[in-house]
Structure formats: structure tokens, C-alpha cells
Amino acid sequence: MHIVHGNLIAHEMNRMKSFTFHTAVIDDKPIILQLLKENHLPYEDISDSMLQEYRIAKEKNLIIGCIGIQRDAEFALLRSFCIQNSYRNLGIGKTIYSMLENECKSNGIKELYLLTSTAESFFLKRGFLTIDRTNAPEFLKNSSEFQYVCPTSAFCMKKII
């Protein structure tokens, strides 16, 4: 059993080596939107200019995951976090999230916020706390994500980084 388990871990580690992570460019937008749409995540309000704050995960030339932020001074709204179903549980989500969080720290962001209906446990494990939506900064309350894209039933979460 241990040998099989070890082989599975070695296989997953080798598979992780085949993934690359990049800043999204305009040519990536249709694939990002399709990925979000297929996973029932908001995509209608993502503009071309927002893509510079998006990171993508690729295997060869295939986009298999994405994550983005909207920022204002020391705050950022995490959004569009999605990994293609067949690539989940391989560490891609953890990796792309960690990369983005580190970039946020390096760029002076002090607090990350997000709205989620499906990934609360993932973010709780990464140090986020569930908060009341009314306690979010005005910049976030005025965003399309808070105003109309995400349901009011979505959990609002915050992390000081």
C-alpha cells in the first residue's frame, strides 16, 4: 500500500511539473470566460483591462485554471477562481492562489476579500474569515461582484495578508 501511495504522489508531483502559470493576456479571455461559464461562475462583467490582474494555469497550451483580483489601494477583491474539473485536487488551485497572494503582498495590498457560494472551506484553510458583507470596504461594496453578479447568499470572506 505504501509503495502504491508513494507512486501516486510521485506521479502527481511529476504532473505538477507540466503546469505553467502566467499573467493572462487578451487572447486568453475567451477561454477564461468559457471556463468560468462552464463552472457556473460570474463572467459577464470581466473586461479586457481586468486581464492584467488575472493569472492562468496551463498544461501545454490549454488553460486549465484562472484567478483574478480587482484592486483599490490596499484592498483587493479575489474573483474568478476556477480550476477545470479534471485538474482539481492536484495542487493547482493552491499554487495559483498562493502565487497571487504573494504578488498582492508585494504590491502593497493589505486585505483580500471574496464572495463565494462553493469554496468557503478552501479559503478558511488559507486563513480567510467569514464576515458580514456590510463590513467590506466601500470599494468592494460598489463593485459589480457585490452589487449584482454574486448572490446575496454568497459568503463574504476577508484575509489580512
C-alpha positions as CSV (number, residue, x, y, z in Angstrom):
1,M,0.0,0.0,0.0
2,H,2.8,2.5,0.9
3,I,4.5,1.8,-2.4
4,V,1.3,2.5,-4.4
5,H,0.7,5.6,-2.4
6,G,4.3,6.8,-3.0
7,N,4.0,6.1,-6.7
8,L,0.8,8.2,-6.8
9,I,2.5,11.1,-5.0
10,A,5.4,10.8,-7.4
11,H,3.1,10.8,-10.4
12,E,1.2,13.9,-9.1
13,M,4.5,15.7,-8.5
14,N,5.7,14.9,-12.0
15,R,2.3,16.0,-13.4
16,M,2.6,19.4,-11.5
17,K,5.9,20.0,-13.3
18,S,4.0,20.1,-16.6
19,F,1.9,23.0,-15.4
20,T,2.9,26.6,-16.0
21,F,1.5,29.8,-14.6
22,H,1.2,33.1,-16.4
23,T,-0.4,36.6,-16.4
24,A,-3.4,36.5,-18.7
25,V,-3.4,38.3,-22.0
26,I,-6.3,39.4,-24.2
27,D,-6.1,36.3,-26.3
28,D,-6.8,34.2,-23.2
29,K,-10.1,36.0,-22.5
30,P,-12.5,33.8,-24.5
31,I,-11.1,30.6,-22.9
32,I,-11.2,32.2,-19.4
33,L,-14.8,33.2,-19.9
34,Q,-15.7,29.7,-21.2
35,L,-14.1,28.1,-18.2
36,L,-16.0,30.3,-15.8
37,K,-19.2,29.8,-17.6
38,E,-18.9,26.0,-17.7
39,N,-18.3,26.1,-13.9
40,H,-21.3,28.4,-13.2
41,L,-19.1,31.4,-12.1
42,P,-19.7,35.0,-12.9
43,Y,-18.0,36.1,-16.1
44,E,-20.2,38.7,-17.8
45,D,-18.5,41.7,-16.2
46,I,-14.9,40.8,-16.9
47,S,-13.4,43.5,-19.1
48,D,-10.2,43.4,-21.3
49,S,-8.5,45.8,-18.9
50,M,-9.1,43.5,-15.9
51,L,-7.0,40.7,-17.5
52,Q,-3.7,42.2,-16.3
53,E,-4.8,41.2,-12.8
54,Y,-5.6,37.7,-13.8
55,R,-3.3,34.6,-13.5
56,I,-3.8,31.5,-15.5
57,A,-2.6,27.9,-15.1
58,K,-1.8,26.0,-18.3
59,E,-0.9,22.5,-19.2
60,K,0.9,22.8,-22.6
61,N,-1.3,25.4,-24.4
62,L,-4.5,24.5,-22.6
63,I,-5.8,26.9,-19.9
64,I,-6.9,24.8,-17.0
65,G,-7.4,27.4,-14.3
66,C,-7.6,31.1,-13.5
67,I,-7.8,33.5,-10.7
68,G,-8.0,37.3,-10.6
69,I,-8.4,40.4,-8.5
70,Q,-9.9,43.8,-8.6
71,R,-7.8,46.2,-6.5
72,D,-8.1,49.6,-4.9
73,A,-5.2,50.9,-2.9
74,E,-4.7,48.4,-0.1
75,F,-7.7,46.2,-0.8
76,A,-8.4,43.5,-3.4
77,L,-11.4,41.5,-4.3
78,L,-10.4,38.0,-5.3
79,R,-12.6,36.7,-8.1
80,S,-12.9,34.1,-10.9
81,F,-11.0,31.4,-9.1
82,C,-11.6,28.2,-11.1
83,I,-9.8,25.0,-11.9
84,Q,-11.1,22.8,-14.7
85,N,-12.8,19.7,-13.1
86,S,-10.4,17.1,-14.5
87,Y,-7.4,19.0,-13.0
88,R,-8.8,19.5,-9.4
89,N,-7.1,18.0,-6.4
90,L,-3.6,18.2,-8.0
91,G,-2.4,21.3,-6.1
92,I,-3.0,23.7,-9.0
93,G,-5.6,25.8,-7.1
94,K,-3.3,26.0,-4.0
95,T,-0.4,27.0,-6.2
96,I,-2.1,29.7,-8.3
97,Y,-3.8,31.1,-5.2
98,S,-0.5,31.3,-3.3
99,M,1.2,33.0,-6.2
100,L,-1.5,35.6,-6.5
101,E,-1.5,36.2,-2.7
102,N,2.3,36.7,-2.7
103,E,2.0,39.1,-5.6
104,C,-0.7,41.0,-3.7
105,K,1.6,41.3,-0.7
106,S,4.5,42.5,-2.9
107,N,2.2,45.2,-4.4
108,G,1.1,46.7,-1.1
109,I,-2.3,45.0,-0.8
110,K,-3.1,44.5,2.9
111,E,-6.5,42.8,2.8
112,L,-8.1,40.3,0.4
113,Y,-11.8,39.9,0.1
114,L,-14.0,37.4,-1.8
115,L,-17.6,36.2,-2.2
116,T,-18.2,32.5,-2.6
117,S,-21.0,30.1,-2.6
118,T,-18.9,27.0,-3.2
119,A,-15.3,27.4,-1.9
120,E,-15.7,28.6,1.7
121,S,-13.8,25.6,3.2
122,F,-10.9,26.1,0.7
123,F,-10.5,29.7,1.8
124,L,-11.0,29.0,5.5
125,K,-8.0,26.7,5.3
126,R,-6.0,29.6,3.9
127,G,-6.7,32.0,6.7
128,F,-9.8,33.8,5.5
129,L,-12.6,34.6,7.9
130,T,-16.3,34.9,7.1
131,I,-17.5,38.4,7.6
132,D,-20.8,40.3,7.2
133,R,-21.0,41.9,3.7
134,T,-21.8,45.2,5.3
135,N,-18.2,45.3,6.8
136,A,-16.5,45.2,3.5
137,P,-14.8,48.4,2.2
138,E,-16.9,50.8,0.1
139,F,-14.7,50.0,-3.0
140,L,-15.9,46.4,-2.8
141,K,-19.5,47.2,-1.9
142,N,-19.6,49.3,-5.1
143,S,-18.1,46.6,-7.3
144,S,-20.3,44.7,-9.8
145,E,-19.4,41.5,-8.0
146,F,-21.0,42.8,-4.8
147,Q,-23.8,44.8,-6.5
148,Y,-25.3,42.3,-8.8
149,V,-23.0,39.5,-10.0
150,C,-22.8,37.3,-6.9
151,P,-25.9,36.3,-5.0
152,T,-26.5,37.9,-1.6
153,S,-26.4,34.4,-0.1
154,A,-22.7,34.1,-1.0
155,F,-20.3,34.1,1.9
156,C,-18.2,37.2,2.2
157,M,-14.7,36.5,3.4
158,K,-11.6,38.5,4.4
159,K,-8.0,37.9,4.9
160,I,-5.3,40.3,6.2
161,I,-2.1,39.5,4.4
